[in-house]
Amino acid sequence: MKFLSISKYSIYKSTLEILLSFPNTTYTDTRSFLQKKLQRYPGALSYLQLDKKNKKQDDTIEIILNRNKLESLPVIEEKDSIKDKRIKVHRTLEYLGIKQKQSQALLKLADIYFYGYYGYPQNIDKALQYYKFLAEEFGSPQAQQKIGFIYSIGLGSTQRDQAKALLYLSFAAMNNDIPAQISLGYRYLFGIGTERNCDESIWYYRKIADEMVKIQQSGPPLGRLLPPPKISVYEEDGGIFGKGASNAIGRPIDEAKGGSDISASELLTLYQYIEENEKFNPSKQVLIALNYYQGNPPVKKDFKRALKIFKVAARHLPEDILKSDNIKITDKDLESFQTTNNIKSASKAAAFIGQMYWRGEGVEANDIEARKWYQRSAKLGYSAAINALGVMYQYGYGQLKQDEDMAIKYYIAASNKGNPDAQTNLGNILLESTHVENKVSAFNLFQQASKAGNIVASFKLANIYQSGEIIPEQCVFAASLYKTIAERASYYDHLFEEAKLDLRQNNYNAALLKYLILSEQGYEMAQSNAAYLIDEGLASTDSLFYNNQNPYALALIYWKRSANQMNPDSRVKVGDYYFYGLGTDDFQEEEVTDSDESSSEDNVDDDTDVDDDDIVGYPGEENKEEEEDEDIRSKENNKKEKEKEKKSKETKRYYDRSLELNAYAAFPIKIALAKLNFKVQIHNLKCRLAHREDDYIIFKEDKEGTDNKINFDEGDDETSKSINERIKLSFNGQHGQNERELSIKDRIMKSFELNDDSKRILASFILKFLIGYGLGYVTYAIFHYFQHGRLPEVRFSVLVVYIFIFSAVIGTVLSSFQEEIQMRLRAARAH
């Protein structure tokens, strides 16, 4: 292929086509099994001589950023080897970007080296040079964003610098770069590299959320489909701690499974078998059709095939409903529920057929045909179809007369069945009312729909929290909702999907880089994914960090950020890291603290007289030096003790807070806490023997239950609450309450729990009984031996006596608690 007298845009397009033809080589992790498993023990790696770094790919292409040194445009020919083509493509993109001032071409070249695309050797330092040139010469927001992330993470040879990261991200955000804006929203919300500022966070998050909602609403009828949900790396392994260890991955413990037991080709064969041979089972037909409709792997999106399978499932509708084109829907129909699985699946299929006809998916758009299918489904009480008919009545689609009263009637019927779209539509109508009661009802509807994941409802709810019109203004609630919308409806994002493909190809290093970039944008899923890849030794940090970065200090950063966003497993991990000291020595705190002013004692007055003894040695000088050395050693020891105390308290704090969110973690956490308490008691005993009572480690009860990093109560208005409480409420499924309401059964069972005083009294009674029993038996045995010359035999009568005594003691103990237990039971039933 030759580049003759054609435009620079045509050259750029042709160059991209050549790039796509290159084999996309992936990174191969050459580390041995021992290197992966012992990476947390550098001393062991050094002893076994396994601490050699992976050999990097050769990168012999030099950078030319001076337009005067650039030669003419290279000619790429078909006979050129892959290596020569890569060099010529590099020079072509360089020429277009620098000589022809086409920033898009140079940005493509920088991304190639940053991510290692198209088989080019990954070189972050080289990419940084291109990004800086683009930022300085063109003011490219994409380049400024990448520079900010490089400084924030410390990629390549660059040291972490949150101040520079904030500067570059701010410039990129001013130029409407969405990843930079969402990153700044996250930084201001959590106080990373800057002071917490809820208003600033809302400004960025609301701007993105507003744009994402507009994109979602600008699509076909009923709005665009949301992007596929983000998938955790550890989900296939059953969670961060393995199969069945936690339910934090969003599904029941007994359903957690490790790995996939079926290949993609086998799954496709299974889909084809169900489609062709199980037409009598509408549930399975709908499941297969949904996979084709949404494009879930391993199948690709195919609307025509999905419509065909939906129609097969819809054949199980009652015959009179299936063949009728003019169906009258009564109030009883709107309130009815499907009684059998076959009817339920068939009505769901009919609703999807109506949706596809209305939106023109796999068939020519026809709102009349869509209305017929919706009516068939709504006749059987399917809530999504009832809501869709409400929309048709509200706006006059499908030859239905525009009637808002009928629309409200249908919305109410679907809302009562828990349909979030209907709750949102009804809330929008009520919100426009002038009556306060209607606005409050709208607020409640938005709350219910927001919990179900409706982003429009979440946006309306966030606006209410921010404005303070219906309820007092609550800044943090609004910011957390805007953040959820920006992350869930991320139409602009492509890195999650790329990372997913990298994982399927076992290219963990490439996936790690993308998750690190997404982590800086505040995605909790990306933070836990990045930390997991490092923690499990799946990804090597050597290819991304050229300055001997401690992998566990890096993992601790993202475990902690994930823990601060209420991931219970990450909280346990943070506790483990502090408990075992993994990466804690190199961990850099990201909190912003006020700089300490220099002490006046350090300043020396120039007019101070200087004695000769200050210059010439005097008899007590050696003693003074020894005292100074002793003082230095004492300060170092105190510093180490303070660090040990801090690590112990951090360990306990994260263990306690993981237990707050996940009761299934009780057993392992109590074991870990028991071991921690044992270590602390040994430490305190040493301090007592050395008369260093000030170094005692004393655990205080964490009454807040939230991390200091995300406590927004300080400096915010009185009605604002911490983001932890906001997310806790979503877990509990309630708003306006900090704790889940206990059932009567739970209260009664809880009332039987003994406090520390009661346990102490019971233990003392038992101890006294055992001591008395032992002394009594020994005394009896001595007398028996002197009288009969042998030890007594254990007789049944003696056992009866002691059992009677034991029962009397237990009865005394229980009677002392009887009145208290009865009072607790009455109090529990009263509530």
Secondary structure, DSSP 8 states (H G I E B T S, - for coil): ----S--HHHHHHHHHHHHHHS----------HHHHHTTT-HHHHHHTT-----------------GGG--S-----TTS-HHHHHHHHHHHHHIIIIIS--HHHHHHHHHHHHHTGGG----HHHHHHHHHHHHHHT--HHHHHHHHHHHHHT-BT----HHHHHHHHHHHHHTT-HHHHHHHHHHHHHTSSS---HHHHHHHHHHHHHHHHHHHHTSSTT----------GGGGGTSTT-TTS-STTSS-GGG--SS-SS-HHHHHHHHHHHHHH-TT-HHHHHHHHHHHHHT-TTS---HHHHHHHHHHHHTTS-HHHHH-SS----HHHHH----SHHHHHHHHHHHHHHHHHHHTSSS---HHHHHHHHHHHHTTT-HHHHHHHHHHHHHT-TT----HHHHHHHHHHHHHTT-HHHHHHHHHHHHTSS-HHHHHHHHHHHHHHHHTT-HHHHHHHHHHHHH-SSS---HHHHHHHHHHHHHHT-TT--HHHHHHHHHHTT-HHHHHHHHHHHHHTT-HHHHHHHHHHHHTTSS-GGGTBSS---HHHHHHHHHHHHHTTT-HHHHHHHHHHHHHTSSTTT-------------GGG---TT----GGGTS--TTHHHHHHHHHHHHHHHHHHHHHHHHHHHHHHHHHHHHHHHHH-GGGHHHHHHHHHHHHHHHHHHHHHHHHTT-GGG-------SS-S-GGG---TTS-TT---HHHHHHHHHHT-SS-SS----HHHHHHHHT---HHHHHHHHHHHHHHHHHHHHHHHHHHHHHHHHHSS-----HHHHHHHHHHHHHHHHHHHHHHHHHHHHHHHHHHH-
